[in-house]
Amino acid sequence: MPFLTGEICAFKIHGQEMPFEAVVLNKTSGEGRLRAKSPIDCELQKEYTFIIQAYDCGSGPGGTNWKKSHKAVVHIQVKDVNEFSPAFKESVYKATVTEGKIYDSILQVEAIDEDCSPQYSQICNYEIVTTDVPFAIDRNGNIRNTEKLNYDKQHQYEIMVTAFDCGQKHATEDVLVRVNVKPVCKPGWQDWNKRIEYKPGSGSIPLFPSIRLETCDGPVSSIHTTIELQTNYIGKGCDRETYSEKSLQKLCGASSGAIDLLPSPSATTNWTAGLLMDNNDLIFKFDGKQGAKIPDGIVPKNLTDQFTITLWMKHGPSPGLRAEKETILCNSDKTEMNRHHYALYVHNCRLVFLLRKDFDQADTFRPAEFHWKLDQICDKEWHYYVVNVEFPVVTLYMDGTTYEPYLVTNDWPIHPSHIAMQLTVGACWQGRGEVTKPRFAQYFHGSLASLTIRPGKIESQKVISCLQACKEGLDINSLESLGQGIKYHFNPSQSVLVMEGDDIENINQALRKVSYINSRQFPTAGVRRLKVSSKVQCFGEDVCISIPDIDAYVMVFQANEPKITISGMDHFARPAEQFERGVILLPDIRIVSTVTKTEHPVDSREHDRANKPVVLEEMLHNLDFCDILVIGAELDPEQECLELDHVELQGKHLDATNSTAGYSIYGVDSMHNYEQVLQQIRYRNWYTSAIFDRKFRVKCSELNGRYTSNEFNLEVNILHSSSSNFMDHVNHMMVEPQFLQSVHQPEESRSAVHNSVVPSVATIVIVICVSILIFIITLGVYRIRTVHQCSTEDNEGSKENEMDWDDSALTITVNPMEKYEKPHQTEEESEEEDIEDEDEDTTSAESDESEEEEEEEEEEEEVIVQKGDKQNATRQEQLEWD
């Protein structure tokens, strides 16, 4: 077959592994087609360039004679498809801005697209997906804020952003942009809590454990900080113990003889009953309309040249344009004249003490008025004042600090007269009225507490400091670790602490050690305000940085209230002869205080809260008074009294007062010491014929009545000698001496003995017959039981509620109509008693005579009866006896 050289048989592409091939479509015309041999990806290669040649058909089978055309260059561009979505370069974008500024660009986000063409690979737009945020974004990804940001309003913003390519295909995943807002650097204290919680008994707790000072990189040379605990609105300006002034003076070791002029109102101290009082604190408020007359005899008329006046006072500026004298204490003529013998008053924010001496042989000028000018007198806060008089020297102590008078004026002595004097508090008594009858004048405006006067003695600095000492205040933990560069100073009451240093970090560490402490066992609950003020000095400047004050507060929680319980023998009867010597009323009295605590299980549910376990814990604390009150008619001093050997008070912080209404023991001391003293109080009655019983009531208190005990009632019965002697004869007839031992009485039989009365003659005959019969039958059985029982009772002591019978004069009153039962015994007890009876029968008989002679010489023992409840009084009683 001949070869046709005028036709095109092939195209040949020159290049390595080109993904294209050329095929001949028409040999005659030389038309061909270029096509891809495999898929073309623009992202892998956007364009191709290669050389192609055409070959004719003139060649034989070996192809050696082919003719080829010239080389032609082929350039191919790959068209892109939008197959990829935009993707952000970062997973999270973060930025920090300062509040109060508008930024052109806070940060820039950036997304990419893997498409190869400019149309689909370029990011044409960004968009914020999160709504209602003060931010905007431009097409280049720059984020800006649209308004000023506020750190206090929001610390941080989180927004979601997406991106679009030019083919409007958006990103498959949005990106998180976190913008932190930092406050404008303001100098001040950072990282402190406004509220500090304090639980009673916590000791000392730090106030600002993480505090630090921000100075915004200022060139600080020194820092001066003042921490103030503000408690002027609590009690007497601080959480002091609310004991009476007498008790506090006893605690502080003050000399005896102080007279309380503002005591708590009572039957014997009734002159304060009409005054306005604060709760619990023995604080009296004077509104310019009240005054109190001190009864005659409370304070001696002649105070001598040495005496002391103490008081707590809170006073503000005097009302009105023209200030008048405001009397605290005044001793003036009761009638006819208006002479002031001595007085303590406030006038124009000055404290004035007046002392007019009586006329004597020396008719000369003497110091009479002593003036002190102090800002504290009118600052509306509590202060403790002590006026020590050693005539002619008068010294004022205020809050433990000594102040000499700035002015002393002299006056003539007062001429003697027979006019009685009137001592008053809160106003001065005018014995001669200009128009009307005698009246009060020069009223006091303010609050007073613990006003006392001590004749013949001045108080020491140590006692004065103790009396005004505060139970709460500021403290510093670990003074040694404060550092050498820190200077500090406390005021006397430890309510103000001043610290100074030249290093910021040292000041931070020192302030973290400042703590609050309250040593009261039962602190007053409520808020204690805290104020921290600071001054910063820079190099070469006085004050370069202004540090805002800290206003915080300590929240003191309510302490668990104690329950004071008095217990002991509450009913006994004794022969009348013993009352002539005196009978101990409360031999086994016990005073116990408990506190109730509720446990809170972690997994407790709401509806189970009512069933939480309650725990009673015994606690120890002081008492401040215990009263033994007479119930019914008061004691007749001609024939009866309560008495206590005052030796029992030695070594204790206790005093006692006695009256026909009862006995009062007072002073701050332990419950144990109160028990010891109460157990020694005796009741004496040397004319008992007209009295058959006496009833008393015991009540104790802590914190001047803030916590009180139960009312413990005691009944004492007097067994008269006539019935005792008559029954003596009956007992010797029917009972052998060896059985006249003390017998434990069951609860029911004690009431039976208590309710028994002197029997009639017929009753006695029946008693004798029945008793002899029972005695013969039960003699053998009861003999060993009585001996065994007596030995047990001797070991138990006399503090159990039991009935004791005297061996020599046993009085047993038996109602023959009542039912008698033999005490229950087990078989083992009966067998043991029978065996022991054989051994002891002979020895007990031999000693009967000698025992009887000795026992008749002994005093008649008491008969102790436990008072049963009212329900048992109507039930049939049983008497067990041997």
JOMO-V919903 format. One record per run of one state. SS is the DSSP state (h for helix, s for strand, l for the rest). FROM is the first residue (numbers start at 0). TO is the last residue. If there is no record, write none. Layout:
BEGIN
SS_FROM_TO ; SS_FROM_TO
END
This chain:
BEGIN
l_0_6 ; s_7_13 ; l_14_18 ; s_19_25 ; l_26_29 ; s_30_35 ; l_36_45 ; s_46_55 ; l_56_66 ; s_67_67 ; l_68_70 ; s_71_76 ; l_77_85 ; s_86_87 ; l_88_90 ; s_91_97 ; l_98_105 ; s_106_107 ; l_108_109 ; s_110_111 ; l_112_116 ; h_117_120 ; l_121_121 ; s_122_127 ; l_128_133 ; s_134_136 ; l_137_140 ; s_141_144 ; l_145_154 ; s_155_164 ; l_165_168 ; s_169_169 ; l_170_173 ; s_174_181 ; l_182_186 ; s_187_189 ; l_190_193 ; s_194_197 ; l_198_202 ; s_203_205 ; l_206_210 ; s_211_213 ; l_214_218 ; s_219_229 ; l_230_233 ; s_234_234 ; l_235_236 ; s_237_237 ; l_238_243 ; h_244_250 ; l_251_257 ; s_258_259 ; l_260_268 ; h_269_271 ; l_272_274 ; s_275_276 ; l_277_281 ; s_282_286 ; l_287_290 ; s_291_293 ; l_294_304 ; s_305_313 ; l_314_324 ; s_325_332 ; l_333_338 ; s_339_346 ; l_347_348 ; s_349_354 ; l_355_356 ; s_357_357 ; l_358_364 ; s_365_372 ; l_373_373 ; h_374_377 ; l_378_380 ; s_381_389 ; l_390_391 ; s_392_397 ; l_398_399 ; s_400_402 ; l_403_405 ; s_406_410 ; l_411_412 ; s_413_413 ; l_414_419 ; s_420_424 ; l_425_426 ; s_427_429 ; l_430_437 ; s_438_440 ; l_441_443 ; s_444_454 ; l_455_459 ; h_460_466 ; l_467_470 ; s_471_475 ; l_476_477 ; h_478_481 ; l_482_485 ; s_486_489 ; l_490_494 ; s_495_500 ; l_501_502 ; h_503_511 ; l_512_512 ; s_513_517 ; l_518_524 ; s_525_537 ; l_538_543 ; s_544_544 ; l_545_548 ; s_549_555 ; l_556_560 ; s_561_566 ; l_567_569 ; s_570_574 ; h_575_580 ; l_581_581 ; s_582_583 ; l_584_588 ; s_589_597 ; l_598_604 ; h_605_610 ; l_611_612 ; s_613_618 ; l_619_620 ; s_621_630 ; l_631_638 ; s_639_642 ; l_643_644 ; h_645_648 ; l_649_653 ; s_654_658 ; l_659_660 ; s_661_669 ; h_670_677 ; l_678_680 ; s_681_684 ; l_685_691 ; s_692_701 ; l_702_705 ; s_706_708 ; l_709_710 ; s_711_718 ; l_719_719 ; h_720_733 ; l_734_735 ; h_736_738 ; l_739_745 ; h_746_753 ; l_754_759 ; h_760_795 ; l_796_825 ; h_826_845 ; l_846_846 ; h_847_856 ; l_857_861 ; s_862_862 ; l_863_870 ; h_871_873 ; l_874_881
END
